[in-house]
Amino acid sequence: MFLSLVVGLLSGLAVVVIKNSVHFIQNLLTLSLVKDYQNYLFFVYPFIGLLLTTLFIKFVIKKPIGHGIPNTLFAISRNNSVIKAYNMFASIVASAFTVGFGGSVGLEGPTVSTNSAIGSNIAQLFKVDYKTATLLVGCGAAGAMSGIFNAPIAALVFVLEVFMFDLSLASMIPFLMASVSAALSSRMVLGNNVLFDVKIHDAFVASEFPYFILLGIFTGLISVYFNKMFWLVEGVFEKIKQQKYRLIIGGVLLGGLIFLVPPLYGEGFETITALLKGDFKQVVDHSLFFDKKEDILIVLGLLFGIIFLKVIASAITFGAGGIGGVFAPSLFMGATSGFVFAKTLNIFRDSNLSETNFTLVGMAGLIAGVLHAPLTSLFLIAEITKGYELIIPLMITAAIAYLTSKYFVPYSVYTMQLAKRGQLITRHKDKAVLTLMKLHTEVEKDFNNINPSANLGDLVKIVSKSKRNLFPVVDESGILHGIITLDDIREIMFKPEMYNSTSVKSLMIIPQTYVHLSDNMDVVMQKFSKSKAWNLPVIDGNKYVGFVSKSKLFNAYRKLLVEFSEE
């Protein structure tokens, strides 16, 4: 409990540092000295930010930083919740360069990464067990979201929903304490300034119910587009092997997009604030469309285009080497989607929908769809608006957006890569425990090898010294040719006349299947189930490593299940 408070307090201070760093850089870049050239500088700024980020990672950190929340999920599932100490500051500096200079991403991912690293390193300092270390990592993540949005309840729900912790008092109380302490420490420095100062003026009426259902479907489909387009663009950049070419191509493309559509610059919270106030014409400021400011249809068309361009700009930022998060882009696209939806109906159907309400609920729809976190989206918007006046439309839209997105995209933008590699912890206890198990720790190597060129006499000598009844046939290069069991030679091992004439090659059998050192534990258990074997050989490439036994795996599984489920 004490450590969760410490993590929460430090998390709130980290939020202050990262937010002020970005705001300092952005204010520096928009001084009156450069105001007349700001539109043209939008083309240059993102490239400079990406270049500084790349140089910082290459020459200062000298290790990859990666995406914040997926890295944290990976640390929990595959690295015993151990996060290296440099992550406590690396993401702060790198994301400040990326976002401060206009990279079209958010600060939530880097902040979660930083604060999770704080929790992990405090756990390492006090030498706590895996379960407690994982809780402290979660406390850091909760503190990050609470400090950024001033929304402690949404932060608690975010950790339970996205990081898939058990809904138990053993985890909820530390998360709650960390979330509250982070919000307090952030407020002590920043005051009561909130990200969005929104007041609900238009109450929800039952006749708007069908429109919020349609908004849920609309934002759900936009979420599907977000996920698929994000991974498509990232995949294109992954094919570019040299980082300098990624940087040049990404910097030029991103600068061009922001030059044409300035609202894509940075996190985009200024645009969200303008939409919430109804000042939608602000999106054409500093752009080539400024002369068309009074043409509502052109401005509305530009907003509609921004919905589809934001995720491309975000993916390019990541692909070019930038550091940031996708939470802010999701909020940006959600706010724009909700506003465009309501404004279009008000213009063409002469409706009287509250554009502010639909903007807020649209934000919830995208968070629910992109992150697969409907409860987080619901409580976040409720806390931003300081009340539950919109709770019914929030529940409708978030649920439908989530279900629509889940139907087409089974994993969120955070979990897609881990799920493909079988490294994602889920709420399914069996799969979660298998994910936590590590094959290399369960491999047994105390088997006596026999060369394939040897004969039965050589094998009998090895059998006499071995405590095992299984003998891998391995050549000088370490390649596994087959295996011999004691049962295979029991009837002939006491016949000396056969020692020289019987070769090991004639006695060995080919294993039914092999376990590869890169296999995850779920795959290993499937191989045991199909082969009905009790021992399977483990290979790395085609080189022999050892054997893994079903009985040892079951013992390890049982021990980990008890630890994982313990209250």
Protein Blocks (a to p, Z undefined) as FASTA:
>chain_A
ZZmmmmmmmmmmmmmmmmmmmmmmmmmmmgfklmmmmmmmmmmmmmmmmmmmmmmmmmmn
opafbjfklmmmmmmmmnoopacfklmmmmmmmmmmmmmnopacdfklmmmmmmmmmmmm
mmmmnopafklmmmmmmmmmmmmmmmmnopaklmmmmmmmmnopacdfklmmmmmmmmmm
mmmmmmmmnomadfbdcddfbdcdfklmmmmmmmmmmmmmmmmmmmmmmmmmmmmmmmmm
blklmmmmmmmmmmmmmmmmmmlgojllmmmmmmmnopamlmmgoiaklmmmmmmklmmm
mmmmmmmmmmmmmmmmmmnopacdfklmmmmmmmmmmmmmmmmmmmmnopabdfklmmmm
mmmmmmmmmnopaklmmmmmmmmnopaklmmmmmmmmmmmmmmmmmmmmbafklmmmmmn
opaccfblklmmmmmpcfklmpcfkbccddfkbcfklmmmmmmmpcbfbdcdddfkopaf
bdcdfklmmmmmmmmklmmmpcfklmpccdfbdcdfkbcfklmmmmmmmnopabdcddeh
jacfbdcdfklmmmmmmmmmmmmmpZZ
